[in-house]
Amino acid sequence: MKKILTLSLLALAACAQAQSARTPLEQKPLTGFTDASSAKQLKVEQQFDDALSAKRIGATLKELSAYPHHLGSPGGKAVAEKILAKFKSFGLDAHLETYQVLFPTPKTRVLEMTGPTKYVAVLKELPVKEDATSGQPGQLPTYNAWSADGDVTGKLVFVNYGLPEDYDKLADMGINVKGKIVIVKYGKSWRGIKPKVAYEHGAIGCIIYSDPADDGYTQGDVYPKGAFKNEYGVQRGSVMDMVLYPGDPLTPGVGATAAAKRLDRKDATTILKIPVLPISYHDAKPLLAALDGPVAPADWRGALPITYHVGPGKATVHLKLAFNWNMVNAYDVVATIKGSEYPDEWVLRGNHHDGWVNGADDPLSGQSALIEEAKGLGDLLKTGWRPKRTIIYCAWDGEEPGLIGSTEFAEDHDKELQQKAVVYINSDDISKGFYSASGSHALEGFVDEIGESVIDPETGVTVNARKKARQIVNATTVKAKKEIMDSKTPERIGALGSGSDYSSFLQHLGIPTLNIGYGGEGSGGEYHSIFDSYDDFVRFKDPGFVYCLALSKTVGHTVLRMADADLLPFDYRSLSATIDRYAKELVDMTNTLRDNTAMDNQLLKTGEFKLAANPEKHLALPTAKSEVPKIDFSALTTALEQLKKSSANLAAAWSKASTSTADHRELNEELFHAEQQLLSTEGLPRRPWYKHTIYAPGFYTGYGVKTLPGIREAIEQRQWEEAQQQIAIAAKAITQLSQYLDKAAM
């Protein structure tokens, strides 16, 4: 409570600034609307807001989270059918789109330590009486989907979070994991990266556990007393190699319809090659306590009451996993409101409906908000309102195992989506806290304007004002605080990597995309466990469902404005400035890498590393690396200079057009098709499914984004020739966009 009150006072202080104090009704005319149409739009949004109900959102969330509903389960189908019935009851034209997809579930799970002592892992979450659904039948066991079948025995090695740099540290200690089983902590990267990197280093199995330092008793009281992970809690999750391609592993690039041509499972590159299993910290403790070998580096140690060692030693582990590799139906629910003027321009809105277990927060907090938006739109229809553009609401299945439902839909309808989709707007799990948005940077100003139209339920100021207050407080210098306070420019939005259903639309098809949410005050340890429940949600995530309601308003306004704008609110000057910033980062990164390499090689040559080393630790000395050559960024720089001019020209043309009442169909089409100019036909190196030259999930970060990914990752991997090739590819795409914008401005 103290934290909330403090932040509320700070937000109110920030509200004293003129811009922050502005209420939704005091806004200037909306971007893309005339004075008259803006006034009409604000009235429609007020009617929409008035139709929404936090209480009804809570009832929906309770109804849909009443039983487990993972992909392929009876509960999953029932949830899809309930959403379908709700959409129809609101007056929307709704149907199911069904895809046939691969989905493994466990039939054998064995983890035991065979030496120096015997321990058989529990591999089960224990229900608690305070959580009504925690002991239900039909729950998926604790497992990682897309692990390989396997029966392996080997020495155990602890590898921190299992990232590439952790294996570098092991190498410094003279330890390798070839032929061994690794145990790693959840956190610091997407879980699928951990077994992938382990396999690349020769490991034969991977165990992933949640350390209490990260989301257990170190962070607060554990469930059910508090929100954090108790000793038996386990994070289920996918370890599909989604950085190659998401969706059904057997149908890359095409929708998984009954008639689709499928790969043999052994040829599906996104299915892992070693067995992988998640465990609780109850099961991890005896395994880690049995390790000897070097004491783990200080920043590797967790919060279990043991001395963390790395191994290997006497600790030997047997891991046996087998799966049912079944074909199941994925049920996407699709609801349409046909546009009155531009029916072939589509505003798409999506959130997934499948969970690993009951999934109250992930995904049903976002899904219940989406359903409430659809109800609000249905109520508007009853007043005679019709959107200018077609609105399509989508409840995706199979997101948890690998963005399956959305990816198959996008691949199945790829050409039509690239022709008609104006924008895709995504959400996922949310909690109380702060407004956030990431996505296509040409919509940066638009996102900022949306944030001025919604009031934060805890503080009574706009969600923008509250977010800005936090940024001011968190800034580390007085200068930085003042710069934020004085800034009049729109808040920067983040770039999108992966981890939710926006990926296929943006990174494969080049459709403008936004991912919108709230959070920051609902931390806990329930993620992908049996404790992601209604009982947990109402206590710790969003009591009163007021931030779910805020999400409904925020995304509802976003949908309504995109559907009814006279001129679509794209400003490619924001995108130009953003890519320019990314390019400068790459130049600086390359120069720093060059300087560091030269210095390290010099210190090796003069013996400084050897003299500074602790002889008792027997750490291996660094090895000399090839010098970083001169990288020629001139093609990229030239392309960005042209993009700056072209985006300014288009902005001037847009501004001129905004004073006219003429039909802007042609300009609008050019605006929403422009992002596709940034796609490359070749795709990214070693993963051609990803076409976007500006945004992609990182090859070794998974969810985490890499901007200008082809160039950035080549430099990080010291592939200098490839870096130069990727500069040319990115420059070509940016030049193509510039030429397109010049044409649109004419």
PyMOL commands that set and color helices and strands:
alter all, ss='L'
color gray80, all
select helices_A, chain A and resi 2-15+18-21+24-26+35-51+54-64+74-89+164-172+193-200+212-215+265-267+281-289+298-300+364-382+399-402+404-412+414-420+441-451+463-474+478-486+503-508+534-541+543-564+572-606+608-612+634-657+665-678+709-716+720-745
alter helices_A, ss='H'
color red, helices_A
select strands_A, chain A and resi 93-115+119-120+144-145+150-158+181-185+205-209+237-238+276-279+316-337+342-352+389-396+421-426+433-439+513-520+695-697+705-707
alter strands_A, ss='S'
color yellow, strands_A
deselect
rebuild
show_as cartoon
